[in-house]
């Protein structure tokens, strides 16, 4: 426990209608300058920022995120927000300092550690083995040889991969999608326009999204009920190609079972996320890659899959078909 004191204060003029945008940046920057100048502090000296505002009044979701622009995106900050009067934000900041926690961020297992837990549970349940996981990586990298956008590609051997050290037991580097930057774009068109734009449009016949609990202890991590549910609702059966957003090798095995993909389905012929994982675009790219199979005439029925959240918590399935 430590003493906590107010050492600075500034307030903007109170007006009936502001001249700036509703993001609040123009209102905040001057008072930040004033209060920092009065204390001799720089923005980098602040260990914890907490704000109070109303998304309802601002007319947009997460409006405080735009207000954070007044602080600056770099260097990284520790920030929180309350949907209340700023006095409650002050209370949260007071508690943060009082407990000595102002310099420590909340901790949560990282995505690789969570995936390792899921992989271990599957191994212990006899659903897959480390060799099965390595075979997924081998096939993915071989498939990516024909994908110029892939980050990883080439011929590798299972034994060579299994000789590498763990990064989070039982996951090795080849079991995890590489971290990468990139973007993807998809164009949708109505029936009236689609046939005039491409020879073989990929008609969306099913598009569903399902969610499982984010609490790791509230679900069986060796299954993906939301993937199975989304796949069933979208009509995922009997597809010729499935582009799966599986950032870890064992998750491809899990998704194959959840979506009912038989041996006749070609899975991630692009190499999938294991060979290139652009943050916040890898799932969209899977749908685009599946559509390309229809464009090129290599498939009449294809599936694109995307996931988000810990251990396949959220799953989206898009089924597309060619039409005569």
N, C-alpha and C positions, 0 to 999 in steps of 0.2 A: 504494500500500500504506500502511496506517496501523495503529497499535497498537490493540488491542482489549482491554478489561478488564471483568471482572465487577464490577458496582457495587451489586447488590442481590440478595436472596434471601428467599423466604418459602415455607413449606410448611404444608399443611393437616394436621390431626390424622389419624393413620392408624387406621382403624376396620375391623372385619370386615364391617359392613353400614351403608351410609349412610342418613341420614334423608331426604335430598332426592331429586329426580328423577335419572334416569340421564343427563340432559343435562350434568350437571357444573357448571351455572351456580352453584348454591348453594355448591359447593365452591370455585369459582374466585374469586368476587367478594370474599370476605374477604381472600384472600392477595394479590389485585391491590391492594386498598386498603392493605394492610400494606407491600408492597414499594414502592408509589408514594409513600406517606407518608414512608418512610424515606429516599427519594432526593430528595424535593421535586418530583417530576415529576407531570405530569398525563397522562391517557391520550392526549391530543392530541399530546403530545411524543414519543410512541413512533413511530419511522419505519417499523418492520417488526415484525410479530408472526409467530411461528412456533410451532406446537404439535405435540405428539406424543401419539397415542392409538391405540386399536384399535377399529375398527368391529365386528370379530368379537366382542370382549368386550362392547361396548355393545349388541350385538344389533340394530343398524340401520345402514343405509348412510349415509355422510357425517355421522356423528354429531358430528364436530367443528364442523359448521355451527351446530348448536344451542349448542355451547359458546362460539361467537363472540358469542352474546348477552351474555355476561359482559363483553365489551369494549364493545359498543354499536355500533349500525349507523351512527351519525352522530357526528362527521364520518367520511367514508369512510376505510378503513384499507387498508394493504397487508398481506396475510396469506398464509401458506402453512401446509402441514400435512404431516407424515410419519406413515406407519402403522408407527411404531416407538417405542421408548423416547424420552422427551423429550430425552435426551442428544444424539440425532441431530438433533433440532430445533434444539438449541443450536448444533450444528456448522454447520447451514445458515445460521443467523443470523450466526454468526461469519464465515463466508465472505462473506455479503452485505455486512457492514460492512468486512471486510478488502479487498474489491475496490472499495469506494466506491460500491456500487450500492444501498445501502439506501434512498435517496430517489428511485429511478427504477423505474418499473413496466416489466415486460416488454412489448415492443411487437409488434403483429401488425397487418397491414392491416385497416382497418375494413371493414364489410360493403359500403359504397358503393364503396370502392376496388376490392374484389374483384369486385363486380358490374360495375364499369367495365372491368376487365380482361376479363371474360367477354364483355361487349358488344362490345368492340373486336375480340376474336378472331372473333366471329360476323360482324361487318361485313367484316373482312379476308377471311373465307372466303366472302363473298357470300351468307350465309344470311339476312341482313336488312340494312336500311339505317336511318339515323336517322329518315327519314320514316315507315317502317313502325312504328318504336317510338312515334313521336308519334301515329300513328293509333290505337294501342292506348290511349293516354291519353285521346284524344278520345272514343272509344267508351265507355271505362270511366266517365268523368265524366258522359256523357249518360245512361248506364244508371243511375247512382247518383241521378238526379233523383227516382226513385220509391222510394229507400231512405232512410228518415228517420234511420237510424243512421250514414249515410256522413259522413265528415269533409270530403271534397271532392266537389263536384258542380257541374254547370252545362255550358253549351255553350261550347266553346272551338274555335279553328281551328288546324289543323296548322301553317300558316305562322307564326302568332303564337307557338306553342310553340317552333318551330325558331329563332325570332329571339332567344330567351332565352339567357343565358350558361351555359356548362358549370359544373357543380359538381365533376365528376370525368369528364373527357373519356373517352367520348362521351356521358356521362349529364348531362341537365339536371334541374331540379327535378321536372318532370312525369314523368320516367322512374323516379322513386323513390317508394316508398310513404311517406306522411307518418308521422311518429312520433306515436303516440297511446296513450292509456291507455283501457282498457275491459275488459269481461269478456264471456264467453259461457257458456251452459249448454245441455246436451243431455240429454234423458231417454231412456233405453232401457227397453223393456218386453218381456217374453216373449210368445210367440204366444198364450198363454192370456189375456193382459191387453190386448194392443195394440189389438185391434179394438174393445174397449169404451171406449177412451180417445180415439181419433181416427177420423174417417170413412175416411181414406185413409192408413194407416200407410206409412212409407217403409221397406220391408223390406230389410235389409242382405243382399245376395247375394254380396258379395265385399269383403274388407277385408285389405289387405296393406301391408307396410312393407319397403322395401329401402334399403340404404346403399351409397354410393360412398366412395372414399378421401377422408379429410379433407385429404390432401396435395395442394395445387393442381397440383404438377408430375407427379402420378401418374395423371392422367386428362385426357381431352379435354373442356375446359370448354364446347365448342360442342355437346355432347350431354348427355343426362341418362339414362344407362343404368339407374340405380336407379328413375327414374320409369317408364321403359318396362317394366322388369321387374315393378314393383309393379302397373302398369296391366294388364299381360298376366295376371298371377296373379289379379287381382281381377275380370277379365272386363270391361275398360273399353270394349270395342267397342260401337258402335251406341247410345251414350247420346244423349239429346235435350238435356240440360243438363249443363254441367261448370262447377263453381265451382272456379277454380284459385287457389291461394295463390301468386301471382306478385308478389313485392315490387318487381320492376323490369319495365319494359315489355318488354324483350327476352326475359325469362324466360317470359312468356306465350306468345310465339312459339315458343320452344324447347319448352315443355311441350305445346303443341298437337301438335307433330310427334312428341314422345316418346310421347304417349298415343294417337296415331292419331285425333285428333279431326277429323272432316270438316267441310265447310262447313255441313252440316245441324245441327250441334250449336251451341246457344246457349252462349257462353262468358261466365261471370261476369256474369249479368244483374243482380246486386246492385251491380255496380261493382267488386267484388273488393278486394283489399288495396291497390290503387293509390288508392282513395278513402277508405280507413279501415283502419288497420293496428294494432289493439290488440295490444300486445306479449304474446306467449304465449297469445293467444286467437284470432288471425286465422285459423289453420288450422282450429280447432274451429268457428269461425263459417262457414267455407266448407262444411263438412259440414252444418251446420244450415241454411244458405241453400239448399243443394241439396235437402235434405229438404223444405223449404217449398214448392219447386216441385211436389213430389209431393203434399203436403198440399192444395195449392190446385188440383190437377188440371191444371196447366200442363205436366206431364211424367209419363210412366209409367216412365221410366228416367233416373236422374241420377247424377252423379259428384261427390264432394267430394274435394278434394286438399289436402294440407298439406305444407309443407317445413320443414326445419331445417338448420342448418349452412351453411358457405360455398358459394356458387355452386350451389345446389340439390343439396347433398351427400346429404341424406336426403329421401326422399319416401314419403308415405303416401297410399294411394288407397282410398276407400270408395265402393262402387257400391251403389245403392239402387233398388228397384223397387216399383211399385204392384202389388197383386194383386186379382183379381176377387173 
